Amino acid sequence: MQRKKMVEKMGEALKRRYKVLTALLLAFIMGSAVGGCGADTDTETGVPPYQIWEPLEPKDNAANGDADKNSPGNADGAQNENAGQDAAGKGDMGQPGETVSDGNVTITISAAGDVTLGNHQNQEYAYSFRQKYDEEGDAYFLENVKDIFEDDDMTVVNFEGTLTYAEERRETTYNMKGDPSYIQILNDGSVEAVGFANNHCMDYLQKGHDDTVDCFKEAGLTYAYDAVTGIYETKGIKIGLIAVNEVEQGAAVEKIIRSDIDSLREQDADLIIVCCHWGVESETQPEDYQKVLGRKCVDWGADLVLGSHPHVLQGIELYQGKFIVYSLANFCFGGNRNPKDKDTMIFQQQFTFVDGVKQEDIAGRVIPCSVSSVKGLNDFRPTPAEGDEYTRILQKIQDYSSPFGTYFDADGWYVAQ
């Protein structure tokens, strides 16, 4: 009798194992192999077909206030609605909050790529950003890069998606959203500024857009989109921020950029950063208009140009003494549970001011990273690369940048030729 029971238990265990293996095999066969923004690629780990996540009910209405008066469609007089936000304890690398010497100030800016705090509507819950958040909480996602961001003076990212409980969405393949509470991830990770002009900021229509802007305000973040510019002030230096969506607006963004730069100069901005959402997804080389527009930004007065949208790295150009970073790639990107290309970077630049006057020195640096701390899937925790991976990603950045005559040493610092 005892032996019979043991045989029966073994049989049940084998049946359960067979069911699990069958589910994994089916999920692998049926896994999405499409590319593009948010697509789960053919490298995605096989997972059982769990249910699509359901939005949680809002805990309160703090993040769902009235629509921003400076939202798209009411841009008149919308310049710099969030100017003058002071830095809190940020400083140059290695010496937070301190200046170099009397009259001399060094500002270090860190820039990272696409940040999507949430899921798209077709993703299953298993292995998703939402599941990881439920398991780990706010601090988890940026903990491996927080020390870098804490040691700079301003960190800026491309915020791609929405933070909203809205359910009505526009007709598009991937609609990105997360809970408004997810904004705390950026605060915990020492991110101060976001560009919010891209092809996902209206995924949940005007309501989703405005809810997200309300989240930025509640979190004290500097933000920019279209005619809305931002100013972040630290160590007495005003850093102006502009963000445009060339992907959907084309050459019409030129007028916006010129107007925004003029407005920021009138407000005595000492530095101007222009974030351009442009290019072709999955392309590692910038298209011709990216180069044309990037150089125009510099000619019009930008001190640094940051690119997003391709979801992969592209090269870096030094034009008229100013860096144009054509694509920063994904960073903390919930839109894809396992992208084929997990390579990314943090771009840093130091600016020196003497008695309030910006010097013409050029100090740029790339920090090779991965979007994930593990290889087999995206755990949504960007991590600086080490060892052979560091060398490989740095060489990739070098290969993409060398056609522009831009070179970096073994520590990632720009080397003048």
Secondary structure, DSSP 8 states (H G I E B T S, - for coil): -HHHHHHHHHHHHHHHHHHHHHHHHHHHHHS----STT---TT--------B------S-STT--S--TTSTT--TT-TTTTTTEE-SS--BTTBTT--SBTTEEEEEEEEEEEEE-SEETT-BSTTSHHHHHHHH-STTTTTTTHHHHHTSSEEEEEE-SEE-------SSS--EEE-GGGGHHHHHTT--EEE--STTTTTTHHHHHHHHHHHHHHHT-EEEBTTB-EEEEETTEEEEEEEEEHHHHGGGHHHHHHHHHHHHHHTT-SEEEEEEE-S-TT-SS--HHHHHHHHHHHHHT-SEEEEESSSSB--EEEETTEEEE--B-EEEETT-SS-S--EEEEEEEEEEEETTEE----EEEEEEEES-SSSSS--S--EE--HHHHHHHHHHHHHHHGGGT-EE-TTSBEE--
